[in-house]
Amino acid sequence: MAKKKKLGFFSRFGFSYSNDSISQIEATLSDQPSSINVAMKNSVDIATAKSTAVPRTRTPDKNLRAEIAPVDFVRKHDDVQYISKKNVYIPELKASLQDYTVFSNQSLAAEKTLTAYETLAAVGNLDSTNSRALDTELPEIRSGFFTRLKNSLMKTRQNLGSGFIKLFSSKKIDNDLFEALEEQLLVADVDVNTTRKIINSLIEYANHRHIKDTEVLYSKLREEMAAILTTVERPLVITGKLPFIILMVGVNGVGKTTTIGKLAHQYQSEGKSLMLAAGDTFRAAAIEQLQVWGERNNIPVIAQHTGADAASVIFDAIQAAKAHGIDILIADTAGRLQNKTPLMEELKKIVRVIKKQDVNASYEIMLIIDACTGQNSVIQTNLFHNAVGLTGIALTKLDGTAKGGVIFSIAERFNIPIRYIGVGEGIDDLQPFKAHDFIEALFAREN
């Protein structure tokens, strides 16, 4: 009797995959619920402003001017003095930037100044991750980042690293081993195409070298997975014409604003001068949240009223950064679902404004991804990349998911540099991505 041919993991469940798999998923992706705006719980004293509104200075570029919605300024100073780029002079810089404070015509007001904690108490829709991160005091004595990375990947390691060790220690090299490995990769959210590539490479290696020792094949697996990540290990280098602009994009709730605060803290510690732009004019309390980060790090924040044109905010921030010789401008944007066309068009508009202001501008368009979203993050990356041309990715919340394998899918499919990974809520838990450290932590043997 002929031996029955074993079916692959995909075939047993009736799945059939092609190169168009992601496109099919995108076409059937249902709308996610948008974030709910929560009004301020505490009342804020508002007095009628007595300052006279002065029209915006017109830019000579008609096309650029057409991109930006008209906004009125309340100018408190007409002269802008030279401010040193060093952060020790940032308080003076913040004072001189009062002439860039923007209000809408309908709400010219002098608002009550809130402390960081009063702001958090007044706002109802800061998620728990952001509020806990904002509430973090000066860093205590902490373990090394590698130890934190290793601990954060514990859930993912159960499926991949240590899961592989158990798999290879109890199997001989046969179809059962490759089938079990295939299933293990998929469970950890490594996508179908990447899984297939890894499995095929191992099969070819085992057959060509006549490998019988599973330990040798295990080392080859580790080598293959490291090779995928090494191609996207390209740290963000601040170079070229200043200010260097970092535009943060992503869907709702991935931690864009919190990532901005952590990133600003790191660059400031390197002696660079910074400015923040509150480009999320849609979400309630987004501006206040960014201002809290600015206050904590003593960094000026350029902002307008809620509902203002985001491209206008970015335009104002770039002008202010140029005027004061700022090294780095980090711009927040509103969270948007990747399948919402109008919001994606708004993002394209912001990018056009950046490019039109200076064709030689140095900038980074960084997508923030929540690792907990698994394969949906592959779809997000695809559509954001098609819309604005991503130049970097930051993968956050690796400490709270078993789906960390998605990093291999993103690296393999898009080859977009992975700039940072986040492994916790502390201000030092966002670090430049290092493929070697990630693989070491992922494949670390449990004590």
C-alpha positions as CSV (number, residue, x, y, z in Angstrom):
1,M,0.0,0.0,0.0
2,A,1.4,3.4,-1.1
3,K,2.3,5.7,1.8
4,K,-0.2,8.6,2.0
5,K,1.5,11.9,1.2
6,K,1.4,14.3,4.2
7,L,-0.3,17.6,3.7
8,G,1.4,20.8,4.6
9,F,0.1,22.9,7.5
10,F,-1.8,25.3,5.1
11,S,-3.3,22.5,3.0
12,R,-4.7,20.7,6.0
13,F,-6.8,23.7,6.9
14,G,-7.9,24.4,3.4
15,F,-5.9,27.6,3.0
16,S,-4.5,28.6,-0.4
17,Y,-2.1,31.6,-0.5
18,S,-0.8,33.6,-3.4
19,N,1.2,36.8,-3.9
20,D,-2.1,38.7,-3.7
21,S,-2.9,37.4,-0.2
22,I,-2.4,40.8,1.4
23,S,-4.4,42.6,-1.2
24,Q,-7.3,40.3,-0.5
25,I,-7.1,40.9,3.2
26,E,-7.0,44.6,2.6
27,A,-10.1,44.5,0.4
28,T,-12.0,42.8,3.2
29,L,-10.6,44.7,6.1
30,S,-13.5,46.1,8.1
31,D,-13.5,49.5,9.6
32,Q,-12.1,49.8,13.1
33,P,-13.9,52.0,15.5
34,S,-12.3,55.4,15.7
35,S,-11.2,56.9,18.9
36,I,-13.9,58.7,20.9
37,N,-13.2,62.3,21.7
38,V,-13.8,62.9,25.4
39,A,-14.4,66.5,26.5
40,M,-12.3,68.1,29.2
41,K,-13.7,67.1,32.6
42,N,-12.5,70.2,34.5
43,S,-13.5,73.6,33.4
44,V,-10.8,76.0,32.2
45,D,-11.0,79.8,32.9
46,I,-11.1,81.7,29.6
47,A,-10.8,85.4,29.3
48,T,-11.2,87.4,26.1
49,A,-7.8,88.2,24.6
50,K,-7.0,91.8,24.1
51,S,-4.2,91.3,21.6
52,T,-4.8,92.3,18.0
53,A,-4.7,89.5,15.4
54,V,-2.2,90.1,12.7
55,P,-2.6,88.3,9.4
56,R,-0.1,85.6,8.4
57,T,3.0,86.7,6.5
58,R,2.4,85.6,2.9
59,T,4.8,83.1,1.4
60,P,5.9,83.9,-2.2
61,D,5.2,80.4,-3.3
62,K,1.6,80.4,-4.5
63,N,1.3,76.6,-4.8
64,L,2.6,76.2,-1.3
65,R,0.3,78.9,0.0
66,A,-2.7,77.2,-1.6
67,E,-1.8,74.0,0.4
68,I,-2.1,75.7,3.8
69,A,-5.4,76.9,5.4
70,P,-5.3,80.5,6.5
71,V,-4.8,81.0,10.2
72,D,-4.6,84.2,12.3
73,F,-1.7,84.8,14.7
74,V,-1.6,86.5,18.1
75,R,1.9,88.0,18.0
76,K,3.4,89.2,21.3
77,H,6.9,90.1,20.0
78,D,7.9,91.4,16.6
79,D,11.6,90.8,16.9
80,V,13.3,87.4,17.1
81,Q,16.7,87.5,18.7
82,Y,19.4,84.9,18.1
83,I,19.2,82.0,20.4
84,S,22.0,79.5,20.9
85,K,21.2,75.9,19.7
86,K,22.3,74.4,23.0
87,N,19.5,73.2,25.2
88,V,20.7,75.2,28.2
89,Y,19.2,78.2,26.4
90,I,15.9,76.6,25.6
91,P,14.0,78.6,28.3
92,E,14.9,81.8,26.4
93,L,14.0,80.1,23.1
94,K,10.6,79.2,24.5
95,A,10.1,82.8,25.6
96,S,10.9,84.2,22.2
97,L,8.6,81.7,20.5
98,Q,5.6,83.3,22.1
99,D,5.1,85.2,18.9
100,Y,4.3,81.9,17.1
101,T,1.4,81.0,19.5
102,V,-1.7,80.5,17.3
103,F,-5.4,80.8,18.2
104,S,-8.5,80.5,16.1
105,N,-10.5,83.6,15.4
106,Q,-13.5,82.0,17.2
107,S,-11.5,81.2,20.3
108,L,-9.0,84.0,20.9
109,A,-8.4,83.4,24.6
110,A,-5.9,83.4,27.4
111,E,-6.2,79.9,28.9
112,K,-5.4,78.9,32.4
113,T,-1.9,77.4,32.6
114,L,-2.1,73.8,33.7
115,T,0.7,71.7,35.3
116,A,1.4,68.3,33.8
117,Y,-0.6,66.6,36.5
118,E,-3.6,69.0,36.3
119,T,-3.7,68.4,32.5
120,L,-3.8,64.6,33.0
121,A,-6.5,65.0,35.6
122,A,-8.5,67.2,33.3
123,V,-8.3,64.9,30.2
124,G,-10.4,61.8,29.9
125,N,-9.1,60.0,26.9
126,L,-5.4,59.5,27.6
127,D,-4.9,55.7,27.4
128,S,-3.4,53.9,30.3
129,T,0.0,53.3,28.6
130,N,0.5,56.9,27.8
131,S,-0.6,58.2,31.2
132,R,1.6,55.8,33.0
133,A,4.6,56.7,30.8
134,L,3.9,60.4,31.4
135,D,3.7,59.8,35.1
136,T,7.2,58.2,35.2
137,E,9.6,60.1,37.3
138,L,13.4,60.4,36.8
139,P,14.8,57.0,35.8
140,E,15.8,54.8,38.7
141,I,18.7,52.4,38.6
142,R,17.6,50.1,35.8
143,S,18.8,46.8,34.3
144,G,20.5,46.9,31.0
145,F,18.5,47.3,27.8
146,F,19.4,43.8,26.6
147,T,17.9,42.3,29.8
148,R,14.7,44.3,29.4
149,L,14.6,43.3,25.7
150,K,15.0,39.7,26.7
151,N,12.2,40.0,29.3
152,S,9.9,41.8,26.9
153,L,10.2,39.1,24.3
154,M,9.3,36.3,26.7
155,K,5.8,35.8,25.2
156,T,7.2,35.8,21.6
157,R,10.1,33.6,22.7
158,Q,7.7,30.9,23.9
159,N,6.6,30.5,20.2
160,L,9.9,31.2,18.5
161,G,13.2,31.0,20.4
162,S,12.6,28.6,23.3
163,G,9.8,27.0,21.3
164,F,12.3,26.1,18.6
165,I,14.7,24.7,21.1
166,K,12.1,22.2,22.3
167,L,11.1,21.5,18.8
168,F,14.6,20.7,17.6
169,S,15.6,18.8,20.7
170,S,12.8,16.3,20.4
171,K,12.6,15.7,16.6
172,K,14.7,14.1,13.9
173,I,15.0,15.9,10.6
174,D,12.0,14.8,8.6
175,N,8.7,16.1,7.3
176,D,7.2,16.2,10.8
177,L,9.9,18.6,12.0
178,F,9.4,21.0,9.1
179,E,5.6,20.8,9.5
180,A,5.8,21.6,13.2
181,L,8.3,24.4,12.5
182,E,5.9,25.8,9.9
183,E,3.1,25.9,12.4
184,Q,5.2,27.5,15.1
185,L,6.3,30.3,12.9
186,L,2.7,31.1,11.9
187,V,1.5,31.1,15.5
188,A,4.1,33.7,16.3
189,D,2.7,35.9,13.4
190,V,5.4,35.4,10.9
191,D,3.5,35.7,7.7
192,V,2.9,32.9,5.1
193,N,5.5,34.1,2.5
194,T,8.2,34.6,5.0
195,T,7.5,31.3,6.7
196,R,7.6,29.6,3.3
197,K,10.9,31.2,2.5
198,I,12.5,30.1,5.8
199,I,11.2,26.5,5.5
200,N,12.3,26.1,1.9
201,S,15.8,27.4,2.8
202,L,16.1,24.9,5.6
203,I,14.9,22.0,3.5
204,E,17.4,22.9,0.7
205,Y,20.2,23.2,3.2
206,A,19.4,19.9,4.9
207,N,19.2,18.0,1.6
208,H,22.3,19.6,0.0
209,R,24.5,19.1,3.1
210,H,22.8,15.8,4.1
211,I,22.3,17.2,7.5
212,K,21.2,14.7,10.2
213,D,21.9,16.7,13.4
214,T,19.0,18.9,14.5
215,E,21.4,21.2,16.3
216,V,23.1,22.1,13.1
217,L,19.7,22.8,11.5
218,Y,18.7,24.9,14.5
219,S,21.8,27.0,14.0
220,K,20.9,27.5,10.4
221,L,17.4,28.6,11.3
222,R,18.8,31.2,13.7
223,E,21.1,32.3,10.9
224,E,18.3,32.7,8.4
225,M,16.1,34.7,10.8
226,A,19.1,37.0,11.7
227,A,19.7,37.6,8.0
228,I,16.2,38.9,7.5
229,L,16.5,41.4,10.3
230,T,20.1,42.5,9.5
231,T,18.9,44.0,6.2
232,V,16.7,46.5,8.0
233,E,19.1,47.5,10.8
234,R,19.8,51.0,9.6
235,P,19.9,53.5,12.5
236,L,18.4,57.0,11.9
237,V,21.3,59.4,11.3
238,I,20.6,63.1,11.7
239,T,22.4,64.6,8.7
240,G,21.9,67.0,5.9
241,K,20.1,70.3,6.0
242,L,18.7,71.4,9.4
243,P,16.2,71.3,10.8
244,F,15.9,67.6,10.4
245,I,12.2,66.8,10.3
246,I,10.8,63.6,11.8
247,L,7.1,63.1,10.9
248,M,5.4,60.5,13.0
249,V,2.5,58.6,11.3
250,G,0.3,55.6,12.2
251,V,-3.1,54.4,13.2
252,N,-5.0,55.3,16.4
253,G,-3.5,54.2,19.7
254,V,-0.1,52.9,18.6
255,G,1.8,55.4,20.9
256,K,2.9,58.1,18.5
257,T,2.9,60.9,21.0
258,T,4.6,58.9,23.7
259,T,7.2,57.8,21.2
260,I,7.8,61.4,20.4
261,G,8.5,62.2,24.0
262,K,10.9,59.4,24.5
263,L,12.7,60.2,21.2
264,A,13.0,63.9,22.1
265,H,14.5,63.0,25.5
266,Q,17.2,60.8,23.8
267,Y,18.1,63.5,21.3
268,Q,18.2,66.2,23.9
269,S,20.6,64.1,26.0
270,E,22.9,64.0,23.0
271,G,23.1,67.8,23.1
272,K,20.8,68.5,20.1
273,S,18.2,71.3,20.1
274,L,14.6,70.3,19.5
275,M,11.2,71.6,18.8
276,L,7.9,69.7,18.7
277,A,4.9,70.3,16.4
278,A,1.4,69.4,17.6
279,G,0.1,68.2,14.2
280,D,-2.6,66.0,15.8
281,T,-5.4,68.6,15.8
282,F,-8.2,66.0,15.8
283,R,-8.0,64.0,19.0
284,A,-9.1,65.6,22.2
285,A,-6.2,66.4,24.5
286,A,-3.5,65.4,21.9
287,I,-2.1,68.9,22.0
288,E,-2.1,69.0,25.8
289,Q,-0.4,65.6,25.9
290,L,2.4,66.8,23.6
291,Q,2.8,70.0,25.6
292,V,3.2,67.9,28.8
293,W,6.1,66.1,27.1
294,G,7.5,69.5,26.0
295,E,7.2,70.8,29.6
296,R,8.9,67.7,31.1
297,N,11.9,68.0,28.7
298,N,11.9,71.8,28.5
299,I,11.3,71.7,24.7
300,P,9.2,74.3,22.8
301,V,6.0,73.1,21.3
302,I,4.3,74.8,18.3
303,A,0.5,74.3,18.4
304,Q,-2.8,75.6,17.2
305,H,-6.3,75.1,18.3
306,T,-8.1,71.7,18.1
307,G,-9.5,71.3,14.6
308,A,-6.9,73.4,12.9
309,D,-5.3,72.4,9.6
310,A,-2.5,70.0,10.4
311,A,-0.4,71.1,7.4
312,S,-0.6,74.7,8.7
313,V,0.8,73.6,12.1
314,I,3.7,71.8,10.4
315,F,4.4,74.8,8.2
316,D,4.5,77.1,11.2
317,A,6.8,74.8,13.1
318,I,9.2,74.5,10.2
319,Q,9.4,78.3,9.9
320,A,10.0,78.6,13.7
321,A,12.6,75.9,13.7
322,K,14.5,77.5,10.8
323,A,14.4,80.9,12.5
324,H,16.0,79.6,15.7
325,G,18.5,77.2,14.2
326,I,16.9,74.1,15.7
327,D,18.5,70.8,15.0
328,I,15.5,68.5,15.0
329,L,11.8,69.1,14.6
330,I,9.5,66.2,15.6
331,A,5.9,66.5,14.3
332,D,3.0,64.6,15.7
333,T,0.0,63.7,13.4
334,A,-3.5,62.5,14.0
335,G,-4.1,58.7,14.2
336,R,-5.8,57.5,11.1
337,L,-7.1,54.2,9.9
338,Q,-5.1,53.0,6.9
339,N,-8.3,52.4,4.9
340,K,-9.7,56.0,5.4
341,T,-9.0,57.7,2.2
342,P,-9.7,61.4,3.3
343,L,-7.4,61.1,6.2
344,M,-4.6,59.5,4.1
345,E,-5.0,62.4,1.7
346,E,-4.5,64.9,4.5
347,L,-1.3,63.1,5.4
348,K,-0.1,63.4,1.8
349,K,-0.8,67.1,2.0
350,I,1.5,67.4,5.0
351,V,4.3,65.7,3.2
352,R,3.8,68.0,0.2
353,V,4.1,71.0,2.4
354,I,7.3,69.7,3.9
355,K,8.8,69.1,0.4
356,K,7.6,72.4,-1.1
357,Q,9.1,74.5,1.7
358,D,12.5,73.2,0.8
359,V,13.3,70.7,-2.0
360,N,16.5,69.8,-0.1
361,A,14.8,69.3,3.2
362,S,16.1,66.5,5.4
363,Y,13.2,64.5,6.8
364,E,12.1,61.1,8.1
365,I,8.6,59.7,7.7
366,M,8.4,57.2,10.5
367,L,5.5,54.7,10.9
368,I,4.8,53.7,14.5
369,I,3.5,50.2,14.7
370,D,1.9,48.4,17.7
371,A,3.4,44.9,17.8
372,C,0.2,43.7,19.4
373,T,-1.7,44.1,16.1
374,G,0.2,41.3,14.5
375,Q,-0.5,40.8,10.8
376,N,-2.7,43.9,10.6
377,S,0.5,45.9,11.0
378,V,1.7,44.4,7.7
379,I,-1.4,45.9,6.0
380,Q,-0.8,49.2,7.8
381,T,2.8,49.3,6.6
382,N,1.8,48.6,3.0
383,L,-0.9,51.3,2.7
384,F,1.0,54.0,4.6
385,H,4.1,53.2,2.5
386,N,2.1,53.5,-0.7
387,A,0.6,56.8,0.4
388,V,3.6,58.7,1.6
389,G,6.7,56.7,1.1
390,L,7.9,55.6,4.6
391,T,11.6,56.0,5.4
392,G,11.6,54.3,8.8
393,I,9.6,52.2,11.3
394,A,9.4,52.1,15.1
395,L,7.9,48.9,16.6
396,T,6.4,49.5,20.0
397,K,4.8,47.4,22.8
398,L,6.9,44.3,22.2
399,D,6.7,43.6,25.9
400,G,2.9,43.0,25.8
401,T,2.5,40.5,22.9
402,A,3.3,37.0,21.7
403,K,3.1,38.3,18.1
404,G,6.6,39.8,17.9
405,G,7.3,37.5,14.9
406,V,5.6,40.1,12.8
407,I,8.9,42.0,12.7
408,F,10.2,39.3,10.3
409,S,7.2,39.8,8.0
410,I,7.7,43.5,7.9
411,A,11.4,43.3,7.3
412,E,11.1,40.6,4.6
413,R,8.4,42.2,2.6
414,F,9.2,45.9,2.7
415,N,12.9,46.3,3.6
416,I,12.1,49.6,5.3
417,P,14.6,50.4,8.0
418,I,13.4,49.5,11.5
419,R,14.8,52.5,13.5
420,Y,13.5,51.8,17.0
421,I,11.8,49.1,19.1
422,G,9.9,49.8,22.3
423,V,10.0,47.2,25.1
424,G,8.3,49.0,28.0
425,E,6.8,52.2,29.3
426,G,9.9,53.8,30.7
427,I,11.5,56.8,29.0
428,D,14.6,54.7,28.2
429,D,12.6,51.7,26.9
430,L,12.7,53.0,23.3
431,Q,16.1,52.1,21.8
432,P,17.7,51.9,18.3
433,F,17.0,48.5,16.7
434,K,19.9,46.1,16.7
435,A,19.3,42.8,14.8
436,H,22.0,40.9,16.7
437,D,20.6,41.9,20.1
438,F,17.1,41.1,19.0
439,I,18.0,37.6,17.8
440,E,20.1,36.9,21.0
441,A,17.2,37.9,23.2
442,L,14.7,35.9,21.1
443,F,16.8,32.7,21.1
444,A,18.0,33.0,24.7
445,R,17.7,29.8,26.6
446,E,15.5,29.9,29.6
447,N,17.2,29.5,32.9
